[in-house]
Amino acid sequence: MERDFHMINGDGDKSYAKNSSLQRKAIIATQPMVEKAIQGVRTELQPQSMVIADLGCSSGVNTLLFVSEVITTTSKKIPTDNKTRKSTMEIQFFLNDLPSNDFNLIFRSLEQVKQSTVQNCTNRGLQPPPHYVAGMPGSFYTRLFPCNSVHLFHSSFSLMWLSQVPEHLDNNMNKDNIHIGVSTPPLVAKLYLDQFEKDFSRFLQLRCKELVPSGRMVLTILGRKNSDAIHGGGAINSNFEMLSQALRTLIAEGRVEQEKLDSFNMPLYGPSPDELKQLVQQSQLLDIVDIELFDLTSDVVEKSKLEVGATAAATQDTVHEAIGRNIAATLRAVTESLFASHFGQSIIDDLFTVFAHNVTQQLESPEKKGSVTVISMSLQAKVPKR
């Protein structure tokens, strides 16, 4: 994962920066929870310098949207009982992702975004605090910061990624599948859950060492509504089911070997709210301030209608084809590096072309296609007992 995994870099048509509107919606939907956490830190801890880390920041507008929202939120005055305090609070941002992340794109765009954010605050009569941004490469399943140094951790659409393919998941145990599908044996689904529990528990332990006492975390995770990981996985499972079908098509054409498919499993797990709450409670390190479940619908339908709407010959079929292409582009922007590492770059274009066709064939209610379940949790570190 640390060596091979990254979103598609740059800002071209296939890049993550151009194909991450659903992730942007999640950041916007959970902004009130982030704002509440920031105000809680300011009120209770009153730090002179607030340290905020965005874990799994990726690159593009979503990363900078979070930075901009925090600057705007911290520009708002809050009541304080500290009459002697005169100096302005400063903010230190750390943007974290794996070393192969496109940090260059972030920093090329950063100054322009900071200037527009400051101008927006000024126009609203707000005084933005001094703020500084640094990159922090590394896996969030390892230690990243000194003890008791971070006031707020934020992570969006990242923690469903596992540190590795589930332990003890051997070749042929999940035959013809690359993830949890309808034909996946219950044992395989259990191995996925076991790996998620191990990774998420470790994540919480590491972050609590780095958080200041009473520090906060806001974690937004792609997940599912119910307890059935095989039949209740929603859009995550259905998309990877169709990618498995696409790989089987390439096998039939002699483009991919069967053993390549059977030895590949996506290192990703979409948890349920109950699974998350149980792991937080078991850690005994954090209190759950708030937990919300969102159903986010991608704007892929609207985007597709706009693409073909100007064409006189546009039909429902052409709209569906455009939807298939756009869903494929969204998934490719996130997963291409893993598929290319295992299967080779030469099949990638054809793989996602077949996947787009599979999506088009299965579109019965396109308005619902692309809807995903997102779980957002606001956590507060417990103060150690003396």
PEDAZI-V484359 format. One record per residue. N is the residue number from 1. RES is the residue in one letter. PSI is psi as a letter, one per 20 degrees, with the letter a starting at -180 (* if undefined). D_CENTER is the distance of its C-alpha to the mean C-alpha in whole Angstrom. Layout:
n=N res=RES psi=PSI d_center=D_CENTER
n=N res=RES psi=PSI d_center=D_CENTER
This chain:
n=1 res=M psi=g d_center=15
n=2 res=E psi=h d_center=16
n=3 res=R psi=g d_center=19
n=4 res=D psi=h d_center=17
n=5 res=F psi=p d_center=13
n=6 res=H psi=q d_center=12
n=7 res=M psi=r d_center=11
n=8 res=I psi=p d_center=14
n=9 res=N psi=r d_center=16
n=10 res=G psi=a d_center=18
n=11 res=D psi=k d_center=18
n=12 res=G psi=a d_center=20
n=13 res=D psi=h d_center=20
n=14 res=K psi=i d_center=18
n=15 res=S psi=r d_center=15
n=16 res=Y psi=h d_center=12
n=17 res=A psi=h d_center=13
n=18 res=K psi=i d_center=15
n=19 res=N psi=l d_center=13
n=20 res=S psi=k d_center=10
n=21 res=S psi=h d_center=12
n=22 res=L psi=g d_center=10
n=23 res=Q psi=h d_center=7
n=24 res=R psi=g d_center=10
n=25 res=K psi=h d_center=11
n=26 res=A psi=g d_center=9
n=27 res=I psi=g d_center=9
n=28 res=I psi=g d_center=13
n=29 res=A psi=h d_center=13
n=30 res=T psi=j d_center=13
n=31 res=Q psi=h d_center=15
n=32 res=P psi=h d_center=18
n=33 res=M psi=h d_center=16
n=34 res=V psi=g d_center=15
n=35 res=E psi=g d_center=19
n=36 res=K psi=h d_center=20
n=37 res=A psi=g d_center=19
n=38 res=I psi=g d_center=20
n=39 res=Q psi=h d_center=24
n=40 res=G psi=g d_center=24
n=41 res=V psi=g d_center=24
n=42 res=R psi=g d_center=26
n=43 res=T psi=g d_center=29
n=44 res=E psi=h d_center=29
n=45 res=L psi=h d_center=28
n=46 res=Q psi=l d_center=29
n=47 res=P psi=q d_center=28
n=48 res=Q psi=h d_center=30
n=49 res=S psi=o d_center=27
n=50 res=M psi=p d_center=23
n=51 res=V psi=p d_center=21
n=52 res=I psi=p d_center=17
n=53 res=A psi=p d_center=14
n=54 res=D psi=o d_center=11
n=55 res=L psi=p d_center=9
n=56 res=G psi=l d_center=7
n=57 res=C psi=h d_center=8
n=58 res=S psi=b d_center=9
n=59 res=S psi=r d_center=11
n=60 res=G psi=a d_center=13
n=61 res=V psi=h d_center=14
n=62 res=N psi=g d_center=10
n=63 res=T psi=g d_center=11
n=64 res=L psi=h d_center=14
n=65 res=L psi=g d_center=14
n=66 res=F psi=g d_center=13
n=67 res=V psi=g d_center=16
n=68 res=S psi=g d_center=18
n=69 res=E psi=h d_center=17
n=70 res=V psi=g d_center=18
n=71 res=I psi=g d_center=21
n=72 res=T psi=g d_center=22
n=73 res=T psi=g d_center=22
n=74 res=T psi=i d_center=24
n=75 res=S psi=i d_center=26
n=76 res=K psi=p d_center=28
n=77 res=K psi=q d_center=30
n=78 res=I psi=q d_center=30
n=79 res=P psi=q d_center=34
n=80 res=T psi=q d_center=35
n=81 res=D psi=i d_center=38
n=82 res=N psi=n d_center=38
n=83 res=K psi=h d_center=41
n=84 res=T psi=i d_center=41
n=85 res=R psi=p d_center=38
n=86 res=K psi=h d_center=38
n=87 res=S psi=q d_center=36
n=88 res=T psi=p d_center=32
n=89 res=M psi=p d_center=29
n=90 res=E psi=q d_center=27
n=91 res=I psi=p d_center=23
n=92 res=Q psi=o d_center=22
n=93 res=F psi=p d_center=18
n=94 res=F psi=p d_center=17
n=95 res=L psi=o d_center=14
n=96 res=N psi=p d_center=12
n=97 res=D psi=r d_center=11
n=98 res=L psi=q d_center=13
n=99 res=P psi=h d_center=17
n=100 res=S psi=i d_center=16
n=101 res=N psi=q d_center=14
n=102 res=D psi=m d_center=15
n=103 res=F psi=h d_center=16
n=104 res=N psi=g d_center=20
n=105 res=L psi=h d_center=18
n=106 res=I psi=g d_center=17
n=107 res=F psi=h d_center=20
n=108 res=R psi=h d_center=22
n=109 res=S psi=i d_center=20
n=110 res=L psi=g d_center=20
n=111 res=E psi=h d_center=24
n=112 res=Q psi=g d_center=24
n=113 res=V psi=g d_center=21
n=114 res=K psi=g d_center=23
n=115 res=Q psi=g d_center=26
n=116 res=S psi=h d_center=25
n=117 res=T psi=g d_center=23
n=118 res=V psi=g d_center=27
n=119 res=Q psi=g d_center=29
n=120 res=N psi=g d_center=27
n=121 res=C psi=g d_center=28
n=122 res=T psi=g d_center=31
n=123 res=N psi=h d_center=32
n=124 res=R psi=j d_center=31
n=125 res=G psi=k d_center=33
n=126 res=L psi=q d_center=30
n=127 res=Q psi=o d_center=31
n=128 res=P psi=q d_center=27
n=129 res=P psi=q d_center=27
n=130 res=P psi=p d_center=28
n=131 res=H psi=q d_center=24
n=132 res=Y psi=q d_center=23
n=133 res=V psi=p d_center=20
n=134 res=A psi=q d_center=20
n=135 res=G psi=q d_center=18
n=136 res=M psi=n d_center=17
n=137 res=P psi=q d_center=16
n=138 res=G psi=q d_center=16
n=139 res=S psi=p d_center=14
n=140 res=F psi=j d_center=13
n=141 res=Y psi=j d_center=15
n=142 res=T psi=r d_center=18
n=143 res=R psi=p d_center=20
n=144 res=L psi=h d_center=19
n=145 res=F psi=q d_center=21
n=146 res=P psi=r d_center=24
n=147 res=C psi=q d_center=25
n=148 res=N psi=l d_center=25
n=149 res=S psi=i d_center=24
n=150 res=V psi=p d_center=20
n=151 res=H psi=h d_center=21
n=152 res=L psi=p d_center=17
n=153 res=F psi=p d_center=14
n=154 res=H psi=p d_center=11
n=155 res=S psi=p d_center=7
n=156 res=S psi=p d_center=4
n=157 res=F psi=l d_center=1
n=158 res=S psi=h d_center=3
n=159 res=L psi=i d_center=7
n=160 res=M psi=i d_center=7
n=161 res=W psi=p d_center=8
n=162 res=L psi=r d_center=12
n=163 res=S psi=i d_center=14
n=164 res=Q psi=r d_center=16
n=165 res=V psi=q d_center=18
n=166 res=P psi=p d_center=19
n=167 res=E psi=q d_center=23
n=168 res=H psi=j d_center=26
n=169 res=L psi=n d_center=24
n=170 res=D psi=r d_center=27
n=171 res=N psi=q d_center=28
n=172 res=N psi=i d_center=29
n=173 res=M psi=h d_center=28
n=174 res=N psi=l d_center=25
n=175 res=K psi=p d_center=27
n=176 res=D psi=j d_center=26
n=177 res=N psi=q d_center=23
n=178 res=I psi=i d_center=20
n=179 res=H psi=a d_center=18
n=180 res=I psi=o d_center=19
n=181 res=G psi=a d_center=21
n=182 res=V psi=h d_center=24
n=183 res=S psi=j d_center=27
n=184 res=T psi=p d_center=25
n=185 res=P psi=q d_center=27
n=186 res=P psi=h d_center=26
n=187 res=L psi=h d_center=26
n=188 res=V psi=g d_center=23
n=189 res=A psi=h d_center=21
n=190 res=K psi=h d_center=23
n=191 res=L psi=h d_center=22
n=192 res=Y psi=g d_center=18
n=193 res=L psi=g d_center=18
n=194 res=D psi=g d_center=20
n=195 res=Q psi=g d_center=18
n=196 res=F psi=g d_center=15
n=197 res=E psi=g d_center=18
n=198 res=K psi=g d_center=19
n=199 res=D psi=g d_center=15
n=200 res=F psi=h d_center=14
n=201 res=S psi=g d_center=18
n=202 res=R psi=g d_center=18
n=203 res=F psi=g d_center=15
n=204 res=L psi=g d_center=17
n=205 res=Q psi=g d_center=20
n=206 res=L psi=g d_center=19
n=207 res=R psi=h d_center=17
n=208 res=C psi=h d_center=20
n=209 res=K psi=h d_center=23
n=210 res=E psi=h d_center=21
n=211 res=L psi=q d_center=21
n=212 res=V psi=q d_center=24
n=213 res=P psi=p d_center=26
n=214 res=S psi=j d_center=25
n=215 res=G psi=r d_center=22
n=216 res=R psi=q d_center=18
n=217 res=M psi=p d_center=15
n=218 res=V psi=o d_center=12
n=219 res=L psi=p d_center=9
n=220 res=T psi=p d_center=7
n=221 res=I psi=p d_center=6
n=222 res=L psi=p d_center=7
n=223 res=G psi=b d_center=11
n=224 res=R psi=r d_center=14
n=225 res=K psi=h d_center=17
n=226 res=N psi=a d_center=20
n=227 res=S psi=i d_center=21
n=228 res=D psi=o d_center=22
n=229 res=A psi=h d_center=19
n=230 res=I psi=g d_center=21
n=231 res=H psi=i d_center=22
n=232 res=G psi=k d_center=20
n=233 res=G psi=i d_center=16
n=234 res=G psi=b d_center=16
n=235 res=A psi=h d_center=15
n=236 res=I psi=g d_center=13
n=237 res=N psi=g d_center=16
n=238 res=S psi=h d_center=18
n=239 res=N psi=g d_center=16
n=240 res=F psi=h d_center=17
n=241 res=E psi=g d_center=20
n=242 res=M psi=h d_center=21
n=243 res=L psi=h d_center=20
n=244 res=S psi=g d_center=22
n=245 res=Q psi=g d_center=25
n=246 res=A psi=g d_center=24
n=247 res=L psi=h d_center=25
n=248 res=R psi=h d_center=28
n=249 res=T psi=g d_center=29
n=250 res=L psi=h d_center=29
n=251 res=I psi=g d_center=31
n=252 res=A psi=h d_center=34
n=253 res=E psi=i d_center=34
n=254 res=G psi=j d_center=34
n=255 res=R psi=h d_center=31
n=256 res=V psi=q d_center=30
n=257 res=E psi=q d_center=31
n=258 res=Q psi=g d_center=31
n=259 res=E psi=h d_center=30
n=260 res=K psi=g d_center=27
n=261 res=L psi=g d_center=25
n=262 res=D psi=i d_center=26
n=263 res=S psi=j d_center=25
n=264 res=F psi=p d_center=22
n=265 res=N psi=p d_center=19
n=266 res=M psi=p d_center=15
n=267 res=P psi=m d_center=14
n=268 res=L psi=q d_center=11
n=269 res=Y psi=p d_center=12
n=270 res=G psi=o d_center=11
n=271 res=P psi=r d_center=13
n=272 res=S psi=r d_center=15
n=273 res=P psi=h d_center=16
n=274 res=D psi=h d_center=19
n=275 res=E psi=g d_center=18
n=276 res=L psi=g d_center=16
n=277 res=K psi=h d_center=19
n=278 res=Q psi=g d_center=21
n=279 res=L psi=h d_center=19
n=280 res=V psi=g d_center=19
n=281 res=Q psi=h d_center=23
n=282 res=Q psi=h d_center=24
n=283 res=S psi=h d_center=22
n=284 res=Q psi=k d_center=25
n=285 res=L psi=h d_center=23
n=286 res=L psi=q d_center=21
n=287 res=D psi=p d_center=22
n=288 res=I psi=o d_center=20
n=289 res=V psi=g d_center=21
n=290 res=D psi=q d_center=19
n=291 res=I psi=p d_center=17
n=292 res=E psi=q d_center=16
n=293 res=L psi=p d_center=15
n=294 res=F psi=q d_center=14
n=295 res=D psi=o d_center=15
n=296 res=L psi=p d_center=13
n=297 res=T psi=p d_center=15
n=298 res=S psi=q d_center=14
n=299 res=D psi=j d_center=17
n=300 res=V psi=h d_center=18
n=301 res=V psi=g d_center=21
n=302 res=E psi=g d_center=22
n=303 res=K psi=g d_center=21
n=304 res=S psi=g d_center=23
n=305 res=K psi=h d_center=26
n=306 res=L psi=h d_center=27
n=307 res=E psi=h d_center=27
n=308 res=V psi=i d_center=29
n=309 res=G psi=h d_center=31
n=310 res=A psi=i d_center=33
n=311 res=T psi=p d_center=35
n=312 res=A psi=h d_center=38
n=313 res=A psi=j d_center=38
n=314 res=A psi=p d_center=34
n=315 res=T psi=r d_center=34
n=316 res=Q psi=h d_center=31
n=317 res=D psi=g d_center=31
n=318 res=T psi=h d_center=30
n=319 res=V psi=g d_center=28
n=320 res=H psi=h d_center=26
n=321 res=E psi=g d_center=26
n=322 res=A psi=h d_center=24
n=323 res=I psi=g d_center=22
n=324 res=G psi=g d_center=22
n=325 res=R psi=g d_center=21
n=326 res=N psi=h d_center=18
n=327 res=I psi=h d_center=16
n=328 res=A psi=g d_center=17
n=329 res=A psi=h d_center=16
n=330 res=T psi=g d_center=13
n=331 res=L psi=h d_center=12
n=332 res=R psi=h d_center=15
n=333 res=A psi=h d_center=13
n=334 res=V psi=h d_center=10
n=335 res=T psi=i d_center=12
n=336 res=E psi=g d_center=16
n=337 res=S psi=h d_center=16
n=338 res=L psi=g d_center=16
n=339 res=F psi=g d_center=18
n=340 res=A psi=h d_center=21
n=341 res=S psi=h d_center=21
n=342 res=H psi=g d_center=22
n=343 res=F psi=i d_center=24
n=344 res=G psi=q d_center=25
n=345 res=Q psi=h d_center=24
n=346 res=S psi=h d_center=27
n=347 res=I psi=i d_center=26
n=348 res=I psi=g d_center=22
n=349 res=D psi=g d_center=24
n=350 res=D psi=h d_center=26
n=351 res=L psi=g d_center=23
n=352 res=F psi=i d_center=21
n=353 res=T psi=g d_center=24
n=354 res=V psi=g d_center=25
n=355 res=F psi=g d_center=22
n=356 res=A psi=h d_center=22
n=357 res=H psi=g d_center=26
n=358 res=N psi=g d_center=25
n=359 res=V psi=g d_center=22
n=360 res=T psi=g d_center=25
n=361 res=Q psi=h d_center=28
n=362 res=Q psi=j d_center=26
n=363 res=L psi=o d_center=25
n=364 res=E psi=h d_center=27
n=365 res=S psi=n d_center=26
n=366 res=P psi=h d_center=23
n=367 res=E psi=h d_center=23
n=368 res=K psi=i d_center=21
n=369 res=K psi=p d_center=19
n=370 res=G psi=i d_center=15
n=371 res=S psi=p d_center=15
n=372 res=V psi=q d_center=12
n=373 res=T psi=p d_center=12
n=374 res=V psi=p d_center=10
n=375 res=I psi=p d_center=11
n=376 res=S psi=p d_center=11
n=377 res=M psi=p d_center=13
n=378 res=S psi=p d_center=16
n=379 res=L psi=q d_center=17
n=380 res=Q psi=p d_center=21
n=381 res=A psi=p d_center=22
n=382 res=K psi=q d_center=26
n=383 res=V psi=p d_center=29
n=384 res=P psi=p d_center=30
n=385 res=K psi=p d_center=34
n=386 res=R psi=* d_center=37
